Amino acid sequence: MIDSHVHLNRPEFGAEAEEVLTRARTAGVTGFLNVGYDLQTSRESIALATANPDILATVGIHPHDALMVADENGLITEDGKRALQTLEELAADQRVVAIGEIGLDFFRDLSPRPAQKAALQAQLALADRLKLPVVFHVRDAWPETLEQIDQCGVPAGKGVLHSFSGDATAVAWARERGFLLGIGGPVTYKNSKLPEMVALAGVDMILLETDAPWLPPVPYRGKRNESAYLAHTLEKVAEILEMDIAEVDRKTTESFVRMFGQPGAL
């Protein structure tokens, strides 16, 4: 198993981070993609990946922090230009395999929407120029996000729609453009619509993820999530697709390696 989206540097893990990694490896997790969401966490992701061969890193500026890049009217600021330059410099590290997580979040709306769109556009351009895939954060903004991607052009490295919560239209859109869907703990939740979307997508479009320390699968819902719990998501996906667990593991791992590379190979 590969945990395709995790935040091992979060303070929720604190001094227990090494134990969390050990438990995950013991549970069969062979690789991790540690995801940055601002300049500081992007640096921390690189540091983690440098210290651990089975961890790869991403760098990016989350829509919640879009004002780091653009003002409330969606104009790139001087500070924003410097932030984007720093992001490009961080992306040059050999352990960085993607730009992200970036996107639009109209649920919490912690940054003005014009700023979110401008930050997304600028980072899409960066990802395309660097030929890196993109890790997308999308919440209550599916039509707008997909429209933005189409307007900017699909990045050369494609991407993954993290914590997928879209509908059948979004699944079809992703299939046509070669995107993958990040499926995590919510697929195990009662009354979730994700099982229907997983069945529609099929195994070749799916990556397994935890988004730890958030979104734990059943039976850990309400507790801190960690990568060791990924097996519960794998089991649920295999059940939905009526496939052998080992085959789903193999297919999702192969999809990850095609898009991001093999953990431990750099």
Secondary structure, 3 states (H helix, E strand, C coil): CEEEEECCCCCCCHHHHHHHHHHHHHCCCCEEEECCCCHHHHHHHHHHHHHCCCEEEEECCCHHHHHHCECCCCCECHHHHHHHHHHHHHHCCCCEEEEEEEEEECCCCCCCHHHHHHHHHHHHHHHHHHCCCEEEEEECCHHHHHHHHHHHCCCCCCEEECCCCCCHHHHHHHHHHCCEEEECHHHHCCCCCHHHHHHHHCHHHEEECCCECCCCCCCCCCCCCCHHHHHHHHHHHHHHHCCCHHHHHHHHHHHHHHHHCCCCCC
